[in-house]
């Protein structure tokens, strides 16, 4: 790690005492983040403060119980007065369930977002500052209006701003320009590029990331920016697919893809890396793999910051057995089905340490510019 990560809590006067509210969907990630913060706090503050009191946890006791009618409420059982609060939520965790009229319902993104507002309301304006850590942005795929339709993500950001939230911390937003809806609220959009490449090198240590044997392919024009970054920092060629859609038809809320057309240099004999923000059904990714394999690609590595697999793992398992791809890389920023995690082709990059650095730096009002840029760490990784 670069030198600026050696000591984390080196500011004697942070913004306010740090507090974490970890919502039900983010319990696993939140506990890992808390462990890092507690260890750094106890290590660093003991050097600077003789009256230092050891911390056991930053997590405040909170929960969102529901009545049998499905109505819910937010409860915080610890004091939040004067605290710098960071609320960690995973709006994509469908494994969380609640009882409604005798039926167990999976929580939707709408349910998680409603619980987030309940907990902010429960703070009663007593916190010094509230920051929402929402790795997968609620409504992020509905970020713009093409016809007479809703603007879910922009409306969510405005609601949080009106409730007193000072900043939203997210990862790989589908379109970060949605922050224009709240120009006076902080909005930091981070990427997992370094952690993804680190996980790739760890699983495939002999893989060469050079121009002669490795290249980047964007799955569509919307994912070009993240793929351009990978290609630039690695110094390899870049290709892209153009998705030709049928705009006269809407299936499951989207226009179906008619054909994939590849634009770029030859992939024959190359190891190919494909990066996107979300894998939902995965149909377009697998169609892309068939195209690349037919053109002579060697190994295909699929990457998505959020691997949702909304239709299960079966089609990917079949494609893997057919040799269409070598691995799928993703993060633990949102819930991943344990059945997917157990497969030999799935590789998970742990982002909990990165999230912990972000929270620690923000709590001390330090610049996060070094955290936003991964190029220095990627270069060190390549040198290793």
C-alpha positions as CSV (number, residue, x, y, z in Angstrom):
1,X,0.0,0.0,0.0
2,X,1.2,3.6,-0.6
3,X,2.6,5.5,2.4
4,X,-0.6,7.5,3.0
5,X,-2.3,4.4,4.3
6,X,0.2,3.7,7.0
7,X,-1.6,5.6,9.8
8,X,-5.3,6.2,9.5
9,X,-6.6,7.9,12.6
10,X,-3.8,10.6,13.0
11,X,-6.1,13.6,13.4
12,X,-6.6,14.4,17.1
13,X,-9.9,16.2,16.5
14,X,-12.2,14.5,14.0
15,X,-15.5,16.1,12.8
16,X,-17.4,14.4,15.6
17,X,-17.3,11.0,17.4
18,X,-17.7,8.3,14.8
19,X,-20.8,6.1,14.7
20,X,-21.9,3.4,12.3
21,X,-25.5,2.3,11.7
22,X,-25.4,-1.0,9.8
23,X,-28.7,-1.9,8.2
24,X,-29.9,-5.5,8.0
25,X,-29.0,-6.0,4.4
26,X,-25.4,-4.9,5.0
27,X,-24.6,-6.7,8.3
28,X,-21.8,-8.8,6.9
29,X,-20.0,-5.9,5.1
30,X,-20.7,-3.6,8.1
31,X,-19.1,-6.0,10.6
32,X,-15.9,-6.2,8.5
33,X,-15.8,-2.4,8.2
34,X,-16.3,-2.0,11.9
35,X,-13.4,-4.4,12.6
36,X,-11.0,-2.5,10.5
37,X,-12.0,0.9,12.0
38,X,-11.8,-0.4,15.6
39,X,-8.3,-1.9,15.0
40,X,-7.0,1.3,13.4
41,X,-8.6,3.5,16.0
42,X,-7.1,1.5,18.9
43,X,-3.7,1.3,17.2
44,X,-3.4,4.9,16.1
45,X,-5.1,6.9,18.8
46,X,-3.2,5.2,21.6
47,X,0.0,6.9,20.1
48,X,-1.5,10.4,20.1
49,X,-3.7,10.6,23.2
50,X,-2.7,9.6,26.7
51,X,-6.3,9.6,27.8
52,X,-7.2,7.2,25.1
53,X,-10.1,4.9,25.8
54,X,-10.1,1.6,23.9
55,X,-13.0,1.0,21.5
56,X,-14.9,-2.3,21.1
57,X,-17.2,-1.2,18.2
58,X,-18.5,1.8,16.4
59,X,-21.8,0.1,15.5
60,X,-24.9,1.6,17.2
61,X,-27.8,-0.7,18.1
62,X,-30.5,-0.2,15.5
63,X,-33.2,-2.2,13.8
64,X,-36.3,-1.9,11.7
65,X,-39.1,-4.2,13.1
66,X,-42.3,-4.8,11.2
67,X,-45.8,-5.4,12.2
68,X,-47.7,-8.4,10.8
69,X,-49.4,-6.0,8.4
70,X,-46.1,-5.2,6.8
71,X,-45.8,-1.7,8.3
72,X,-42.4,-1.0,9.7
73,X,-40.6,1.5,11.9
74,X,-37.0,2.5,12.6
75,X,-35.4,2.2,16.0
76,X,-32.0,3.3,17.3
77,X,-31.3,2.2,20.9
78,X,-28.0,4.1,21.4
79,X,-27.4,7.8,21.5
80,X,-26.7,9.6,18.2
81,X,-26.4,13.1,19.7
82,X,-23.3,14.9,18.3
83,X,-22.1,11.9,16.3
84,X,-20.7,11.7,12.8
85,X,-23.0,9.0,11.5
86,X,-22.4,6.6,8.6
87,X,-25.4,4.5,7.6
88,X,-24.4,1.5,5.6
89,X,-27.1,-0.1,3.5
90,X,-27.4,-2.7,0.7
91,X,-30.6,-2.0,-1.2
92,X,-29.9,-5.2,-3.3
93,X,-30.0,-7.7,-0.5
94,X,-33.1,-9.8,-1.4
95,X,-32.2,-12.5,1.2
96,X,-33.7,-10.3,3.9
97,X,-37.3,-11.2,4.6
98,X,-40.3,-10.1,6.7
99,X,-43.7,-11.4,7.7
100,X,-46.7,-9.9,6.1
101,X,-50.1,-11.4,6.8
102,X,-48.5,-14.8,7.4
103,X,-46.4,-14.7,4.3
104,X,-42.6,-14.3,4.2
105,X,-41.7,-11.5,1.7
106,X,-38.2,-10.8,0.3
107,X,-37.2,-7.2,0.8
108,X,-37.0,-5.2,-2.4
109,X,-34.9,-2.2,-3.0
110,X,-38.0,-0.1,-2.2
111,X,-38.2,-1.8,1.3
112,X,-34.5,-1.2,2.0
113,X,-34.8,2.4,1.0
114,X,-37.9,2.9,3.2
115,X,-36.1,1.5,6.2
116,X,-33.1,3.8,5.5
117,X,-35.5,6.8,5.7
118,X,-37.0,5.4,8.9
119,X,-33.6,5.2,10.6
120,X,-32.7,8.8,9.4
121,X,-36.0,9.9,10.9
122,X,-35.2,8.1,14.1
123,X,-32.1,10.2,14.5
124,X,-34.4,13.1,15.2
125,X,-31.9,15.7,13.9
126,X,-29.5,15.0,16.8
127,X,-26.6,13.7,14.8
128,X,-23.8,16.2,13.9
129,X,-23.6,14.8,10.4
130,X,-25.2,11.9,8.5
131,X,-23.5,10.2,5.6
132,X,-25.2,7.4,3.7
133,X,-22.9,4.6,2.4
134,X,-25.0,3.0,-0.4
135,X,-22.6,1.0,-2.6
136,X,-25.3,0.1,-5.1
137,X,-27.2,3.3,-5.7
138,X,-31.0,2.9,-5.3
139,X,-32.8,3.6,-8.6
140,X,-29.4,3.9,-10.3
141,X,-30.6,2.3,-13.5
142,X,-33.5,4.8,-13.7
143,X,-31.3,7.8,-13.7
144,X,-32.8,9.7,-16.6
145,X,-36.1,10.3,-18.3
146,X,-36.6,9.2,-21.9
147,X,-40.4,9.6,-22.1
148,X,-43.2,9.9,-19.6
149,X,-41.5,8.0,-16.8
150,X,-40.2,8.4,-13.3
151,X,-36.8,9.7,-12.1
152,X,-36.3,7.4,-9.2
153,X,-32.6,8.0,-8.5
154,X,-32.7,11.8,-8.6
155,X,-35.8,11.8,-6.5
156,X,-34.1,9.6,-3.9
157,X,-31.1,11.9,-3.7
158,X,-33.4,14.9,-3.2
159,X,-35.3,13.2,-0.5
160,X,-32.1,12.3,1.4
161,X,-30.9,15.9,1.1
162,X,-34.2,17.2,2.4
163,X,-33.9,14.8,5.4
164,X,-30.5,16.3,6.3
165,X,-28.0,13.8,4.7
166,X,-24.8,15.6,4.0
167,X,-23.2,13.1,1.7
168,X,-23.8,9.9,-0.3
169,X,-20.9,7.5,-0.8
170,X,-21.5,5.0,-3.6
171,X,-19.6,2.7,-6.0
172,X,-19.7,2.6,-9.8
173,X,-22.9,4.6,-10.3
174,X,-24.7,3.7,-13.5
175,X,-24.5,7.3,-14.4
176,X,-22.8,9.6,-11.8
177,X,-24.3,12.7,-13.5
178,X,-27.4,12.0,-11.5
179,X,-25.6,13.9,-8.7
180,X,-26.6,17.1,-10.6
181,X,-30.0,16.6,-8.9
182,X,-28.4,17.6,-5.6
183,X,-25.7,20.1,-6.3
184,X,-25.3,21.2,-2.7
185,X,-25.0,17.6,-1.3
186,X,-21.8,15.6,-1.3
187,X,-21.6,12.7,-3.7
188,X,-18.5,10.5,-4.0
189,X,-18.5,7.8,-6.6
190,X,-15.7,5.2,-6.0
191,X,-14.6,2.3,-8.2
192,X,-13.3,-1.2,-7.3
193,X,-10.7,-1.4,-10.2
194,X,-7.7,-2.0,-8.0
195,X,-9.4,-4.7,-5.9
196,X,-10.8,-6.4,-9.0
197,X,-7.3,-6.6,-10.6
198,X,-5.8,-7.7,-7.3
199,X,-8.3,-10.6,-7.1
200,X,-7.6,-11.5,-10.7
201,X,-3.9,-11.7,-10.1
202,X,-4.3,-13.6,-6.9
203,X,-6.4,-16.4,-8.6
204,X,-4.4,-16.4,-11.9
205,X,-0.8,-15.4,-10.9
206,X,0.7,-16.5,-14.2
207,X,-1.7,-14.3,-16.3
208,X,0.2,-11.7,-18.3
209,X,-1.5,-8.3,-18.4
210,X,0.5,-7.0,-21.4
211,X,-0.5,-5.8,-24.8
212,X,0.6,-8.9,-26.6
213,X,-1.7,-11.3,-24.8
214,X,-4.3,-9.3,-22.9
215,X,-7.0,-6.8,-24.0
216,X,-10.1,-5.1,-22.7
217,X,-13.5,-5.3,-24.4
218,X,-16.5,-3.1,-23.4
219,X,-19.8,-4.9,-23.4
220,X,-21.6,-1.7,-24.8
221,X,-21.1,2.0,-25.3
222,X,-22.5,2.8,-21.8
223,X,-19.6,0.9,-20.1
224,X,-16.9,2.5,-22.2
225,X,-15.5,4.8,-19.5
226,X,-14.7,2.1,-17.0
227,X,-13.2,-0.1,-19.8
228,X,-11.2,2.8,-21.1
229,X,-9.7,3.2,-17.6
230,X,-8.7,-0.4,-17.4
231,X,-7.1,-0.3,-20.9
232,X,-5.3,3.0,-20.2
233,X,-3.8,1.9,-16.8
234,X,-2.8,-1.5,-18.2
235,X,-1.6,-0.1,-21.5
236,X,-3.5,-2.7,-23.6
237,X,-5.9,-2.6,-26.6
238,X,-9.6,-1.8,-26.3
239,X,-12.5,-3.1,-28.2
240,X,-16.3,-2.6,-27.7
241,X,-19.6,-4.1,-28.6
242,X,-22.5,-2.1,-30.0
243,X,-25.9,-3.4,-28.7
244,X,-28.5,-3.0,-31.4
245,X,-31.9,-2.9,-29.7
246,X,-35.5,-3.2,-30.7
247,X,-36.9,0.1,-29.5
248,X,-40.5,-0.9,-30.6
249,X,-40.7,-3.6,-27.9
250,X,-40.3,-3.5,-24.1
251,X,-39.7,-6.8,-22.2
252,X,-39.2,-6.8,-18.4
253,X,-38.8,-3.0,-18.5
254,X,-36.2,-2.8,-21.2
255,X,-35.7,-2.9,-25.0
256,X,-34.5,-6.4,-26.0
257,X,-31.1,-6.7,-27.7
258,X,-31.4,-7.8,-31.4
259,X,-27.7,-8.2,-32.1
260,X,-24.1,-7.6,-30.7
261,X,-21.7,-6.0,-33.2
262,X,-18.0,-5.9,-32.3
263,X,-15.8,-2.9,-33.1
264,X,-12.1,-3.2,-32.5
265,X,-8.9,-5.1,-33.1
266,X,-8.8,-8.9,-33.3
267,X,-9.3,-10.9,-30.1
268,X,-7.8,-14.1,-31.6
269,X,-5.5,-15.8,-29.1
270,X,-6.0,-13.0,-26.6
271,X,-7.1,-13.2,-22.9
272,X,-10.1,-10.8,-22.8
273,X,-11.4,-8.8,-19.8
274,X,-14.9,-7.5,-19.9
275,X,-16.0,-4.9,-17.3
276,X,-19.6,-3.7,-16.5
277,X,-21.4,-2.3,-13.5
278,X,-24.1,-4.9,-13.2
279,X,-24.8,-8.5,-14.2
280,X,-28.5,-9.0,-13.9
281,X,-29.9,-11.8,-16.1
282,X,-26.5,-12.2,-17.7
283,X,-28.0,-12.9,-21.2
284,X,-26.0,-10.1,-22.9
285,X,-22.8,-11.1,-21.2
286,X,-23.1,-14.8,-22.3
287,X,-24.1,-13.7,-25.9
288,X,-20.9,-11.6,-25.9
289,X,-18.8,-14.6,-24.7
290,X,-20.1,-16.7,-27.6
291,X,-19.2,-14.0,-30.1
292,X,-15.7,-13.5,-28.6
293,X,-15.1,-17.3,-28.5
294,X,-16.2,-17.7,-32.1
295,X,-13.6,-15.0,-33.0
296,X,-10.8,-16.9,-31.3
297,X,-10.5,-15.4,-27.8
298,X,-8.5,-17.5,-25.4
299,X,-9.7,-16.9,-21.9
300,X,-12.6,-14.5,-21.1
301,X,-12.8,-12.8,-17.7
302,X,-16.2,-11.2,-16.9
303,X,-16.3,-8.4,-14.3
304,X,-19.2,-6.6,-12.7
305,X,-19.1,-4.5,-9.6
306,X,-22.5,-5.9,-8.7
307,X,-23.2,-9.5,-9.6
308,X,-26.9,-10.0,-9.1
309,X,-27.7,-13.1,-11.1
310,X,-31.4,-12.4,-11.1
311,X,-32.2,-15.6,-12.9
312,X,-29.8,-17.8,-10.9
313,X,-26.5,-19.4,-11.7
314,X,-27.6,-22.2,-13.9
315,X,-27.1,-20.6,-17.3
316,X,-23.6,-19.4,-16.2
317,X,-22.7,-22.8,-14.9
318,X,-23.7,-24.3,-18.3
319,X,-21.7,-21.7,-20.1
320,X,-18.7,-22.3,-18.0
321,X,-18.8,-26.0,-18.6
322,X,-19.0,-25.2,-22.3
323,X,-15.8,-23.2,-22.0
324,X,-17.4,-19.8,-22.9
325,X,-15.7,-18.0,-20.0
326,X,-13.0,-18.6,-17.4
327,X,-14.2,-16.6,-14.4
328,X,-16.6,-13.9,-13.2
329,X,-15.2,-11.3,-10.9
330,X,-17.3,-9.2,-8.6
331,X,-17.4,-7.5,-5.2
332,X,-19.0,-8.0,-1.8
333,X,-20.6,-4.5,-2.0
334,X,-24.0,-6.2,-2.5
335,X,-25.5,-9.5,-1.6
336,X,-24.4,-12.5,-3.8
337,X,-26.2,-15.8,-3.6
338,X,-24.1,-18.4,-1.7
339,X,-24.7,-20.8,-4.5
340,X,-22.9,-18.5,-6.8
341,X,-20.1,-17.8,-4.3
342,X,-19.5,-21.6,-4.0
343,X,-18.9,-22.1,-7.7
344,X,-15.3,-22.5,-9.0
345,X,-15.8,-19.7,-11.6
346,X,-16.8,-17.0,-9.2
347,X,-14.1,-14.7,-7.7
348,X,-15.1,-12.2,-5.0
349,X,-13.1,-9.0,-4.3
350,X,-13.4,-7.9,-0.7
351,X,-14.1,-4.1,-0.6
352,X,-14.6,-3.8,3.2
353,X,-11.1,-2.4,3.9
354,X,-11.5,0.2,1.1
355,X,-14.9,1.3,2.5
356,X,-13.2,1.5,6.0
357,X,-10.6,3.9,4.6
358,X,-13.2,6.1,3.0
359,X,-15.2,6.4,6.3
360,X,-12.1,7.0,8.4
361,X,-10.9,9.8,6.1
362,X,-14.2,11.4,5.8
363,X,-14.7,11.4,9.6
364,X,-11.4,13.3,9.9
365,X,-12.2,15.7,7.0
366,X,-9.2,14.4,5.0
367,X,-9.1,14.5,1.3
368,X,-10.2,11.3,-0.4
369,X,-8.5,12.2,-3.7
370,X,-5.9,9.5,-3.1
371,X,-8.7,7.0,-2.5
372,X,-10.6,7.9,-5.6
373,X,-7.5,7.3,-7.8
374,X,-6.4,3.6,-8.1
375,X,-3.7,4.1,-10.7
376,X,-0.8,4.3,-8.3
377,X,-1.9,1.1,-6.5
378,X,-2.5,-0.7,-9.8
379,X,1.0,0.2,-11.0
380,X,2.5,-1.2,-7.8
381,X,0.4,-4.3,-8.3
382,X,1.8,-4.7,-11.9
383,X,5.3,-4.2,-10.7
384,X,4.9,-7.0,-8.2
